[in-house]
């Protein structure tokens, strides 16, 4: 004999909180670690953890853009240095 209450159509007893699942925790903590590490002491873990998500995403995008720009600048510098003629030692 069934002792549970009947479920009404459209009434679900699933989790109603729209949040992070346990499988998302490593991704969140990687993000927090990266922001704290790149922040070089400007932020602490607690500040980043309690920061609104939209603001945290803003800083991540900004840091990714800065990193891409720096990488592009290094590659341009490497190419310009390889295109220069090499200096040869004059004979004595």
CORRAZI-V149573 format. One line per field, one symbol per residue. phi: phi as a letter, one per 40 degrees, with the letter a starting at -180 (. if undefined). Layout:
phi=???
This chain:
phi=.cbccccccgbbbcccccaccdcccccccccccccccccfgcbbcccccccdcccccdcccccccccccccccccccccccccccccbcccb
